[in-house]
Amino acid sequence: MNRPLDPVSDDDLQAYVDDELNVARRIDVEAYLSVHPAEASRVMADLRIRDELRLALADTPRSVLSAPARLATADAARRLEGALSRERWMRRLRLAASVALLIGAGWLAHGQFGPLGVSRVVASDLPPAYLEDAVRAHRTSQLRAGMSSQPGSAAYDPAEIRAATAIVVPQLPEDWQVSDVQVFPSAFGPSVEVAVKTKDFGAVSLFAVRPGSFDVVPATTVPREDLNAAYWQVGEVAYALVAQGETRELDRAAAALARSLY
């Protein structure tokens, strides 16, 4: 029997960001975020700010600050983080404080030791690790398509895939023809690769996997050697569309597939 779900409030969302919810309530909040993409994007922005602030505190070189200054700075930053997390109306101030902390630490190090070659945070620009699995699955699918002894299976049941893997397959356009469906092993567990024949892109692979984290990532296209890949994430499932089509058109197709999940 399912337990009743209490309405998720702003206080619940803030407590989720602050790691103050028990496991059951976290599941309730994540279920709510999975069907409210705007709220999920806002929560993920808060989580990113929180983690960047903690990373700045953890990575500040010990030699840059004296012991009393280091302790005072860390204590002030922690108190600032706690106070700001309790005041949702100060969201913009939290962002400004985080940026100021990062810039201030960089200028202090620059003043004492000269240029250190510190670069900006580029973690969000790096393609996710599962994208490599998606490209390998696409190449494997192309290899299978050229082997007469390895016929593909065009019949697939999205409901059965969801029941077996907890992966929701996006709704494909009507003019896309499924030629094969395979469940592949990956670093994150079972993944699903759907080989599709399309008029605009030729052979396309739709890859889906549960990367082990909850996130909302809009469709983003990156080149991968002789291929192009668009990746996105909705809740606990991440997706990649791999083909040789043009980047802009592939990005549009990926965005349409992402919208079909809501």
KEVOVEX-434056 format. One record per residue (C-alpha): x, y, z. Coordinates in steps of 0.02 Angstrom, whole numbers, padded with zeros to 5 digits. Layout:
N
X	Y	Z
...
//
This chain:
262
00000	00000	00000
00070	00169	-00047
00086	00297	00092
00002	00467	00063
00117	00599	-00009
00121	00764	00086
00128	00919	-00025
00307	00975	-00057
00335	01152	00006
00474	01279	-00019
00539	01231	00153
00554	01050	00094
00651	01105	-00060
00770	01209	00045
00793	01067	00169
00832	00952	00021
00971	01070	-00033
01037	01078	00145
01038	00886	00167
00915	00901	00312
00781	00778	00252
00765	00595	00298
00771	00465	00159
00583	00447	00142
00555	00634	00124
00700	00651	00002
00613	00522	-00108
00452	00624	-00099
00545	00783	-00151
00636	00695	-00294
00472	00625	-00358
00401	00802	-00354
00552	00874	-00446
00544	00740	-00580
00376	00812	-00640
00414	00996	-00606
00564	01039	-00716
00564	01224	-00672
00577	01188	-00487
00706	01053	-00521
00815	01174	-00618
00806	01299	-00475
00852	01167	-00346
00998	01106	-00452
01061	01286	-00464
01057	01297	-00274
01150	01131	-00258
01283	01190	-00380
01309	01352	-00284
01320	01258	-00120
01447	01134	-00188
01554	01270	-00270
01562	01361	-00105
01614	01204	-00012
01740	01163	-00147
01816	01336	-00132
01838	01311	00055
01912	01138	00033
02032	01185	-00108
02102	01348	-00038
02290	01314	-00016
02346	01312	00167
02498	01418	00124
02390	01559	00057
02313	01608	00224
02384	01616	00397
02305	01497	00524
02196	01628	00613
02139	01705	00449
02105	01534	00375
01998	01482	00522
01906	01648	00524
01872	01640	00337
01809	01460	00345
01699	01498	00495
01627	01654	00413
01592	01562	00251
01505	01419	00341
01399	01541	00442
01358	01635	00282
01306	01475	00195
01194	01423	00339
01112	01593	00356
01081	01613	00172
01009	01438	00154
00875	01484	00282
00825	01639	00185
00759	01594	00013
00725	01775	-00029
00914	01805	-00019
00952	01683	-00161
01038	01815	-00266
01144	01871	-00120
01204	01693	-00095
01265	01688	-00275
01353	01855	-00253
01434	01797	-00091
01496	01637	-00173
01571	01731	-00319
01651	01858	-00203
01729	01720	-00098
01804	01635	-00250
01869	01799	-00323
01936	01857	-00155
02033	01697	-00126
02106	01708	-00300
02161	01889	-00279
02241	01852	-00111
02341	01709	-00183
02389	01817	-00331
02449	01957	-00218
02561	01845	-00111
02627	01721	-00238
02598	01799	-00409
02494	01721	-00548
02452	01541	-00505
02364	01498	-00667
02198	01469	-00580
02063	01439	-00710
01876	01459	-00696
01764	01315	-00647
01728	01217	-00805
01651	01059	-00734
01482	01103	-00812
01565	01114	-00984
01633	00936	-00978
01528	00800	-01062
01460	00671	-00940
01549	00504	-00922
01402	00406	-00992
01423	00491	-01160
01571	00377	-01199
01459	00226	-01167
01330	00300	-01285
01457	00321	-01425
01523	00144	-01399
01346	00077	-01403
01314	00170	-01567
01470	00098	-01647
01426	-00076	-01586
01252	-00056	-01659
01326	-00006	-01827
01440	-00158	-01821
01294	-00273	-01786
01194	-00196	-01928
01328	-00250	-02052
01329	-00432	-01994
01201	-00548	-02072
01223	-00671	-01928
01170	-00538	-01801
00992	-00488	-01848
00918	-00343	-01754
00756	-00345	-01657
00640	-00206	-01714
00504	-00253	-01591
00520	-00173	-01421
00406	-00134	-01276
00443	00029	-01183
00339	-00030	-01035
00440	-00191	-01021
00603	-00093	-01032
00544	00023	-00893
00492	-00123	-00783
00658	-00214	-00807
00780	-00067	-00801
00683	00080	-00725
00726	00176	-00884
00590	00276	-00972
00613	00282	-01161
00561	00447	-01243
00421	00448	-01369
00500	00434	-01542
00439	00536	-01691
00317	00442	-01803
00435	00440	-01951
00577	00360	-01851
00592	00173	-01883
00665	00064	-01745
00786	-00064	-01816
00860	-00140	-01657
00849	-00128	-01468
00985	-00191	-01350
01021	-00186	-01165
01205	-00149	-01140
01313	-00156	-00983
01390	00009	-00932
01489	00084	-00789
01322	00139	-00715
01227	-00024	-00734
01110	-00084	-00872
01085	00039	-01015
00967	00038	-01163
01018	00074	-01342
00884	00097	-01475
00947	00095	-01655
00836	00201	-01767
00828	00238	-01952
00782	00418	-01990
00759	00522	-02146
00854	00673	-02081
01002	00591	-01993
01015	00416	-02063
01062	00289	-01930
01034	00359	-01755
01061	00283	-01583
00958	00334	-01432
01051	00286	-01274
00978	00290	-01098
01054	00250	-00929
01032	00287	-00743
01194	00379	-00697
01165	00368	-00510
01119	00550	-00478
00964	00659	-00490
00981	00805	-00610
00893	00907	-00743
01008	00945	-00890
00945	01025	-01051
00991	00952	-01219
01174	00991	-01257
01265	00941	-01417
01450	00900	-01429
01557	00827	-01569
01630	00654	-01540
01763	00618	-01671
01666	00583	-01833
01499	00587	-01743
01390	00713	-01653
01303	00675	-01488
01168	00768	-01393
01144	00725	-01210
01017	00775	-01078
00949	00713	-00911
00776	00711	-00833
00773	00658	-00652
00868	00496	-00626
00884	00447	-00809
01010	00519	-00932
00998	00509	-01122
01109	00531	-01274
01067	00543	-01458
01213	00493	-01570
01218	00517	-01759
01316	00595	-01902
01189	00733	-01929
01217	00919	-01912
01239	00983	-01736
01096	01108	-01741
00969	00984	-01808
01024	00849	-01687
01005	00971	-01543
00826	01009	-01597
00785	00824	-01608
00858	00793	-01436
00759	00938	-01362
00598	00867	-01437
00634	00696	-01362
00668	00776	-01193
00501	00868	-01199
00410	00704	-01232
00463	00644	-01060
00360	00778	-00969
//
